[in-house]
């Protein structure tokens, strides 16, 4: 019987779900398991019917139609089956019929209660685990903080210590709790990893993600001199006119390098990818062996 692991959060905005889901996918693939990621495919141009982005052997739907995060997962873990669709149960039934995976990873599935799961993992930003504490539209929470109590495992991201924040301490009692950090792997473009070091470089940066401020702050933390930046809406679709403005602004400001996120990079027109770099990040979990052993068992 296939096992289902849900990865999600209770807040709007990035908590590192994609790199965490990728970490799990790569782990189970390395263990010889057939892995299938089920994603809603938010903002994908292909629509919200059941769509196979990758069959685990070949990417079938490109970045022009696929949503950015599922496509990015397909590129980074080519052995995983990636399926998008609004109705996760329908996607699951399709995968069972055509692929019969051993492990399902339910991407951003914490609120998708129709879909059964064996393990619920909730990611929380260590600095602001419940943001303002208010529900949308007055704040950034999808659910009240008490929803954390549904989780089997809680993982704090961007952790600066191993202390559980006071605001959520009572909701994590009895849970398996882990702490993680985001780490920079390097600058990449279509030619692969670059030997460019950001420290001391003048950088023009742009991003269309949920929390662009965190990305810009991270660049500064790596020593980049951020001389200009452009913010787009989350899941922004890049057209030629957008990249023309970006490159023109970077030239005017005499930037040494143009940098974006990997999620944005996969959606750029091919003819500009050689001139732009993305900051590749990974997630480093304290006591990762214990976490992965829990999931293996």
N, C-alpha and C positions, 0 to 999 in steps of 0.2 A: 504493500500500500504506500503510495507516494506521501511524503510529508510536506506540510505547508508552513513556511515561516513568513510572517508578516513583518515588514519594516516600515515604520511611520513615525509621526510626531503629533503634537497637539496644537502646534502654532503654525501660522502662515509664514512663509519665508524659509530660507535655507538652513537646515541643521546638519547637512552632510549625508542625506539619505542615499544619493547616487554613489559616492565613493564607498559607503558602508555596504550597500547592496552588491557592488562590484567585488568587494573583499570577500563576501560570503560566496558569491558565484564562483570566483576563482578557487576558493578553498575546496568547495564540493567537486568542482571539475577535476582538481588535482587528486581528489580521493577516488576518482573513477566514476562519479555519479553523473547521470544525465540531468542537467539543470535547466529549468524553464523560469524565466522572469515574466511575471504578468504585470503590466503597467497600464494605466488609463490612457496614456499617450496624449496628455494635455497639450493643446495647441498644435497638434500635428495636422497637416493639411489633408491627410488621407481620410480623416474623419474618425468617428468613434465606434465603427463596427469592428469586429474581430479581424486583426491584421497581423500577419507574421512578418516581423521586421527582419529576423534572422532565423534560419532553421537549424542553427548550430553548425552549419557547414559553409553557408554562404549568406551574405547580406542581400535580402531580396527587395527591400524598399530603401531608397536613398534619403539623404537629409532634406531634399526638396519637398518630400511628402511626409516622412516620418517625423515624429516629435523629437526634439533635440536630445533629451535624456535617454530614452530607449535606444536611439541610434548610437549615442555615445557609448552605451553599455555594449551594444553589438560590436562596435569597433574594438573596445578594450577587452572583451571576453568573447572571442569569435566561436568558442565551443558551446556557448550557452544559447538556448532557444529564447528569443525575445518576442513576446506577443503583446500587442496593445488592443485596447477595447474598453469602452465605458462599462460594459457588463462583465465583470471579472469572472462570474460563474460561467457565463457563456464561453469566455476565453479558456477557462479551465477545462470545460467539456470538450472544446475543440482540441486542446493539447492532449487530453487523455485519449481521444480517438486517433489522433495522427502521430503523436510522438511518445506517449507513455513515459514521462519523465520520472525520475526518482525523487527529485526535490523541486518544489515550487517556491519561488521567492516572490512574495506579494509586495510590489513596490508601492510605497505610499498607501499602505492598506489599513492603517489603524482605525480609520473611520468607516471602512468598507465592511460593515458588520454582516452583510449577507453572505460573505465568503468565509467558510470555516477555516480555521487555522490551528496548527498544533502548538506553535510558539508565537507570541506577540512581543515584538521588540519595539520599544519607544525611545526615540532619540530626543534629547533635550540639550539646548545650548546651555553650557555650564554658567556663563555669565548672566544670561537672562532666560532661565528655564521656562518661565511663564510670561515673558515679555511684560506688558503693562498689567497683566492680570485680568484684562477685560475681554469679553467675547466680541468677535466681529459683528457689526461694523464699528463698534466703539473702540475696539482694540484688535489685537492680532491673534487671539486664540480661536481655534476651531471648536474646542470643547473646554469645559471647566477643568481646572487643574486636577480635580478629583478623578478625572478620566485616566490619569496615569496609573491608577490602581488596577486597571484591567491588564496592564502589561505583565508579562512574565519576567522580562529582562529590561532594565533601563540602562541606556548608554548616554553618558554626558559627553558632548562634543566640545571642541575648543577649550578643553579643561586646562586650568592653570594650577590646580591642586587636586587632591583626592578627597576633598571635603564636599559632602552633599549640601547644596544650598538650602538655607533655612526655609525658603518659600515652598519647597517641595519635599522636605524631609519626611513629613508625616505620610505623604503619598507613596513613598518608596520603601516603607517598612516591610520587611519580609521578602523584598525583591532581590534578585541577583543584580548588582549594580557594578558598572564598569565606567572607566574614564578614558577619553581618547583625545588626540590632538590632530590637527591638520598639518601635514608636512609637504613642503615643496619638493617635487621630484626634479624640476628643471624647466627650461624654456624649450618648447617644441614648435615645429611647423611641419609642412608637408614632407620635408626632407628628413624628419626625425628630430632627435635631440640636438639642441644647439650648444655650443661652448660659450655662449654669451652669458656673462655674469651681470646681474642687475645692479649690484652694489656700485653706486657712483654714476650710473647711467641716467641720462635724461629720458623719461618715458612718457609717451602719450598712451593712455589706457582707455578702454571702453568696455562696457558690460551691459547685457540685458538679462539680469538675473534677479532673484527675489531680494537679495541683500547686497547690492553693489558696494555699499560703504565698507563692508568687511573685506571685499576683494581689494579695493584701493588701499585700505589700511594695511593689508597683508603685503602688498607691493612695497609700501614705505618701510615696513618692518624688515624687508630684504635689502634695504639700502637704496632703493630706486628713488630718483629725484622726479617726482610726479609733476611734470610741467603743464599737463593738460589732461582732461578726462571728459568722457561723454557717457551719459546714462540713457539707456533705452528701457522700455518696459520688459518685464519678464517674458521669456520665450519669444523675443522679438525676431521677426523675419527680415533678414538683410537683403536689400536690393542694391543694384549697382550704384545708385545715387547716395546711399548711406556710406558705402566704403569709399566713394570718391571724396565725400566731405571729410571722413576720418583721415585719409591719406593727405589731403590738402592741408588740414589743420596741423597735422604732425610735421609736415614740411615747413610750414610757416613758423612753427615754434622750434624748429631745428632739433626735433627729438632724435635720439640715437636709435630708438626702437619703439615699435607699436606693439602693445601687449593686450590680450583679452583673455577670457576664460575658455576652457576647452569646450564647454557647452555652447558658447557663442561661435567658436572657431568652426565647429562642424557644419554650421549653417552659412558660412561665408561663401561667396562665389569663388569658384576654383581659380579664376585668373588673378585674385589678390592674395591668395593664401601664402605665396612665397614671400610676400613683403610684411606679413604679420605673424606674430608669435602668440602662443597661448601658454599660460602658466599651468603646468600639469601638477595636480595635487594628489596626495594619497592620505589615507587615514591610518594613524598609528594608535592601536589600542593597548593600554596598559593591561598586562595579564591576558594577552590575547589567546594564549594557549588554553587557559581555563575556559574562556568564552567559547572557543571553537570546540573544545571537548564537551561542553554542555550541549552544544548543538549536534555534535556527532552522536551523542547518546540519546 
